[in-house]
């Protein structure tokens, strides 16, 4: 049986990747410092609490699990406004520690890495769609840390290790079986803010109405989190090419609320762009994957992460 190390495996994406690996017959080993992750998301899995930059801990993991054949690197800080307020902390956590981590992996003979990147690194200011060859212009410190890591891994891949970067487009929702979900109590992405506005009976703030789009508002492509790990789990059990970047998206669409709240105009975000979505590009042929989360599954699971789930605690908001 294939064994994969998932860094950040107690977080939103990492825990869902771990579930997808389990469903595919791949054994996940979790490494997470629980700064943002939830211990509940590691239940029933081999779990090591600690930092990806801790060389001794990484050595211990490989000593106790010599059958690890690949690593999925999802460990990162991801809140855009927080990155603007604390860019030093974000570069240290996302870039410096990633460099230390890949050094530890190389020392232990692991040369197959999947990096959880972000579509936020694309420029897309003119409202056009993006693909793997589109120009990059990250608009926030968080996005820039992802772009820097991609360049760093590309240089490292020339020397031997094989690295694949997956650029996710706005993953939302929860695991369809409600094993895991969004770990933040108050998410800052559009769906989380929309749900909060609906629950609190206040207008939903629309940040920007002057973009070059049909109605002046920003356009985003949302990926159901239960679908996005599928290409990751497939690549972790197959041969990984030299450093490349791919876009991961889902065709699933759903309405986030039966009665959405009214909208109100808010100042345009300085860290956003007009449109960020991919067409059907070479990724589809190379990865041989497509989103398949049906609406009937997508809607309840997106709300499920905000309602009664086995991993929720009394301190979490409704």
C-alpha positions as CSV (number, residue, x, y, z in Angstrom):
1,X,0.0,0.0,0.0
2,X,1.2,3.5,-0.9
3,X,2.0,5.8,2.0
4,X,2.1,9.6,1.7
5,X,3.2,12.3,4.1
6,X,0.8,15.3,4.2
7,X,2.3,18.4,5.7
8,X,-0.6,20.6,7.0
9,X,-2.8,17.5,7.1
10,X,-4.9,18.9,9.9
11,X,-5.9,21.9,7.9
12,X,-8.7,22.6,5.5
13,X,-7.2,21.3,2.2
14,X,-4.7,18.9,3.9
15,X,-7.3,17.0,5.9
16,X,-9.5,16.7,2.8
17,X,-6.6,15.4,0.8
18,X,-6.0,12.9,3.6
19,X,-9.6,11.7,3.4
20,X,-9.3,11.4,-0.4
21,X,-6.1,9.4,0.0
22,X,-7.8,7.0,2.4
23,X,-10.7,6.5,0.1
24,X,-8.2,5.7,-2.7
25,X,-6.3,3.1,-0.6
26,X,-3.4,5.4,0.1
27,X,-2.2,5.6,3.7
28,X,-1.8,9.3,4.9
29,X,0.7,10.3,7.6
30,X,0.0,13.7,9.0
31,X,2.4,16.4,10.0
32,X,0.9,19.6,11.4
33,X,1.8,22.2,14.1
34,X,-2.0,22.8,14.8
35,X,-1.5,26.6,14.6
36,X,-4.6,26.6,12.3
37,X,-5.3,22.9,11.9
38,X,-7.7,20.9,14.1
39,X,-6.6,17.8,16.0
40,X,-10.0,16.2,15.3
41,X,-9.1,16.1,11.6
42,X,-6.3,13.7,12.4
43,X,-8.4,11.1,14.1
44,X,-7.6,7.5,13.1
45,X,-4.4,8.6,11.2
46,X,-0.8,8.5,12.0
47,X,-0.2,12.1,13.4
48,X,2.9,14.0,14.3
49,X,2.4,17.4,16.0
50,X,5.2,19.7,15.0
51,X,6.7,22.1,12.5
52,X,7.8,21.3,8.9
53,X,11.1,23.1,9.7
54,X,11.9,20.7,12.5
55,X,14.5,18.5,10.9
56,X,14.7,16.0,13.8
57,X,10.9,15.5,13.6
58,X,10.9,15.0,9.9
59,X,13.8,12.5,10.2
60,X,11.8,10.6,12.9
61,X,8.8,10.4,10.6
62,X,10.8,8.9,7.8
63,X,12.5,6.5,10.3
64,X,9.1,5.3,11.6
65,X,7.5,5.3,8.1
66,X,10.2,4.2,5.6
67,X,7.6,3.4,3.0
68,X,6.6,7.1,2.5
69,X,6.8,7.5,-1.3
70,X,5.6,11.1,-1.8
71,X,4.8,14.3,0.1
72,X,1.9,16.6,-0.2
73,X,2.9,20.1,1.1
74,X,-0.2,21.9,2.3
75,X,1.3,23.6,5.3
76,X,0.9,27.4,5.1
77,X,-0.7,30.5,6.5
78,X,-3.4,31.6,4.1
79,X,-5.4,34.6,5.3
80,X,-4.9,37.5,2.9
81,X,-5.7,40.4,5.2
82,X,-3.4,38.9,7.9
83,X,-0.6,38.6,5.4
84,X,-0.9,42.3,4.6
85,X,-0.6,43.1,8.4
86,X,2.2,40.6,9.0
87,X,4.2,40.0,5.8
88,X,7.4,39.0,7.7
89,X,5.5,36.2,9.5
90,X,4.0,35.0,6.2
91,X,7.3,34.9,4.4
92,X,8.9,33.0,7.4
93,X,6.1,30.5,7.7
94,X,5.4,29.9,4.0
95,X,8.7,30.4,2.3
96,X,11.6,30.0,4.8
97,X,10.0,27.0,6.4
98,X,9.2,25.4,3.1
99,X,12.8,25.7,2.1
100,X,13.9,24.0,5.3
101,X,11.2,21.3,4.8
102,X,12.3,20.4,1.3
103,X,15.9,20.2,2.5
104,X,14.8,17.7,5.2
105,X,12.9,15.7,2.6
106,X,15.9,15.6,0.3
107,X,18.1,14.4,3.1
108,X,15.6,11.5,3.7
109,X,15.6,10.5,0.1
110,X,12.1,11.8,-0.8
111,X,12.1,13.3,-4.3
112,X,8.4,13.4,-5.1
113,X,6.5,16.5,-3.8
114,X,3.1,18.0,-4.6
115,X,2.9,21.6,-3.6
116,X,-0.5,23.2,-2.7
117,X,-0.2,26.5,-4.5
118,X,-2.9,29.1,-5.3
119,X,-4.6,30.7,-8.3
120,X,-4.2,34.0,-6.5
121,X,-0.8,34.3,-8.2
122,X,-2.4,35.0,-11.6
123,X,-2.7,38.6,-12.9
124,X,-6.1,38.4,-14.7
125,X,-6.7,42.2,-14.4
126,X,-8.3,42.4,-17.8
127,X,-11.1,40.1,-16.9
128,X,-9.9,37.2,-19.1
129,X,-9.6,33.6,-18.1
130,X,-6.3,32.1,-17.0
131,X,-4.4,28.9,-17.7
132,X,-1.0,27.5,-16.7
133,X,0.8,29.9,-19.1
134,X,-1.0,33.1,-18.1
135,X,1.1,35.9,-16.7
136,X,1.6,36.0,-12.9
137,X,1.1,39.1,-10.7
138,X,0.2,38.1,-7.1
139,X,-1.6,41.0,-5.4
140,X,-1.0,40.2,-1.7
141,X,1.9,39.0,0.5
142,X,0.2,35.6,0.9
143,X,-0.1,35.2,-2.9
144,X,3.5,36.3,-3.4
145,X,4.7,33.7,-0.9
146,X,3.1,31.0,-3.1
147,X,4.7,32.4,-6.2
148,X,8.1,32.6,-4.5
149,X,7.8,29.0,-3.4
150,X,6.9,27.9,-7.0
151,X,10.0,29.5,-8.3
152,X,12.1,28.1,-5.5
153,X,10.8,24.6,-6.1
154,X,11.4,25.0,-9.9
155,X,15.1,25.7,-9.2
156,X,15.3,22.8,-6.8
157,X,13.7,20.4,-9.3
158,X,16.5,21.1,-11.7
159,X,18.9,19.5,-9.2
160,X,16.9,16.3,-8.8
161,X,13.6,16.3,-6.7
162,X,10.4,16.2,-8.7
163,X,7.8,18.9,-7.8
164,X,4.3,19.5,-9.0
165,X,2.5,22.7,-8.0
166,X,-1.3,22.7,-8.1
167,X,-3.0,26.1,-8.2
168,X,-6.4,25.8,-6.5
169,X,-9.3,28.1,-7.4
170,X,-11.2,29.1,-4.3
171,X,-12.0,25.8,-2.5
172,X,-15.1,26.0,-0.4
173,X,-17.5,23.7,1.4
174,X,-16.8,20.6,3.5
175,X,-16.0,16.9,3.0
176,X,-19.2,15.4,1.6
177,X,-19.2,12.8,4.4
178,X,-18.6,15.6,6.9
179,X,-15.3,14.1,8.2
180,X,-13.6,17.4,7.9
181,X,-14.3,21.0,6.8
182,X,-13.3,24.6,7.2
183,X,-11.4,24.9,10.4
184,X,-11.7,28.7,10.8
185,X,-14.5,30.0,13.0
186,X,-15.0,33.1,10.8
187,X,-13.6,32.5,7.3
188,X,-12.7,35.6,5.2
189,X,-13.6,34.2,1.8
190,X,-16.7,35.2,-0.1
191,X,-18.8,32.2,0.8
192,X,-18.0,32.4,4.5
193,X,-18.9,36.1,4.6
194,X,-22.1,35.5,2.6
195,X,-23.2,32.8,5.1
196,X,-22.4,35.0,8.0
197,X,-24.4,37.9,6.5
198,X,-27.3,35.6,5.9
199,X,-27.3,34.2,9.5
200,X,-26.9,37.7,11.0
201,X,-29.5,39.3,8.8
202,X,-27.2,42.0,7.4
203,X,-26.3,43.0,3.8
204,X,-23.5,41.1,2.1
205,X,-20.6,43.6,1.3
206,X,-19.7,43.6,-2.4
207,X,-16.1,44.7,-2.5
208,X,-15.8,46.4,-5.9
209,X,-18.3,47.3,-8.6
210,X,-15.9,48.9,-11.2
211,X,-14.1,45.8,-12.5
212,X,-14.2,45.2,-16.3
213,X,-16.9,42.5,-16.1
214,X,-20.6,42.5,-17.1
215,X,-21.9,43.9,-13.9
216,X,-18.7,45.5,-12.5
217,X,-18.2,42.9,-9.8
218,X,-15.3,40.4,-9.5
219,X,-15.8,36.9,-10.9
220,X,-14.4,33.8,-9.2
221,X,-14.4,30.1,-10.0
222,X,-15.2,28.1,-6.9
223,X,-14.0,24.5,-6.4
224,X,-15.8,22.1,-4.0
225,X,-13.2,21.0,-1.5
226,X,-14.4,17.4,-1.7
227,X,-13.5,17.4,-5.4
228,X,-10.2,19.4,-5.5
229,X,-8.1,16.7,-3.7
230,X,-8.8,14.1,-6.4
231,X,-6.0,15.0,-8.8
232,X,-3.7,15.4,-5.7
233,X,-4.4,11.8,-4.5
234,X,-3.9,10.5,-8.0
235,X,-0.6,12.2,-8.5
236,X,0.7,11.1,-5.2
237,X,0.3,7.5,-6.2
238,X,1.7,8.0,-9.7
239,X,5.0,9.2,-11.1
240,X,5.4,12.9,-10.7
241,X,7.0,15.0,-13.5
242,X,9.6,17.7,-13.0
243,X,8.5,21.0,-11.5
244,X,5.3,22.1,-13.3
245,X,2.2,24.0,-12.4
246,X,-1.3,23.0,-13.0
247,X,-4.7,24.5,-12.4
248,X,-7.3,22.5,-10.5
249,X,-11.0,23.4,-10.8
250,X,-14.4,21.8,-10.6
251,X,-17.5,22.1,-12.8
252,X,-19.8,21.8,-9.8
253,X,-22.1,24.8,-9.2
254,X,-24.5,25.4,-6.4
255,X,-26.5,28.1,-4.6
256,X,-24.9,28.8,-1.2
257,X,-28.2,29.9,0.5
258,X,-31.9,29.4,-0.2
259,X,-32.5,33.1,0.4
260,X,-29.3,35.1,-0.1
261,X,-29.0,38.3,1.8
262,X,-29.2,41.7,0.1
263,X,-25.9,43.2,-1.1
264,X,-24.2,46.5,-0.2
265,X,-21.4,48.2,-2.0
266,X,-18.0,48.3,-0.2
267,X,-14.6,49.6,-1.1
268,X,-12.7,47.7,-3.8
269,X,-10.1,45.4,-2.4
270,X,-6.5,46.3,-3.1
271,X,-5.5,42.6,-3.1
272,X,-8.1,41.4,-5.6
273,X,-8.5,41.3,-9.4
274,X,-11.4,41.4,-11.8
275,X,-11.6,37.8,-12.7
276,X,-9.7,34.6,-11.9
277,X,-11.0,31.5,-13.5
278,X,-9.6,28.8,-15.8
279,X,-10.9,27.5,-19.1
280,X,-10.6,23.8,-19.9
281,X,-6.9,23.7,-20.6
282,X,-4.1,21.1,-21.0
283,X,-4.4,20.2,-17.4
284,X,-7.5,18.2,-18.2
285,X,-5.7,16.0,-20.6
286,X,-2.5,15.6,-18.6
287,X,-4.1,14.9,-15.2
288,X,-7.1,13.0,-16.7
289,X,-9.5,14.4,-14.1
290,X,-12.5,16.5,-14.0
291,X,-14.7,17.9,-11.2
292,X,-17.7,15.6,-10.4
293,X,-19.3,17.0,-7.3
294,X,-23.1,17.1,-8.1
295,X,-25.3,20.0,-6.9
296,X,-27.2,17.6,-4.6
297,X,-23.9,16.9,-2.7
298,X,-22.3,20.3,-3.1
299,X,-25.0,22.4,-1.4
300,X,-25.5,20.3,1.8
301,X,-21.8,19.9,2.3
302,X,-21.1,23.6,1.9
303,X,-23.7,24.3,4.6
304,X,-22.7,21.2,6.5
305,X,-19.4,22.8,7.6
306,X,-21.4,25.5,9.3
307,X,-24.0,23.3,10.9
308,X,-23.9,20.1,13.0
309,X,-20.7,18.1,12.1
310,X,-19.0,15.4,14.2
311,X,-15.8,17.6,14.4
312,X,-17.5,20.8,15.5
313,X,-17.2,22.0,19.1
314,X,-19.4,24.0,21.4
315,X,-17.2,27.0,20.9
316,X,-17.7,27.1,17.2
317,X,-20.2,29.5,15.7
318,X,-23.5,28.0,14.3
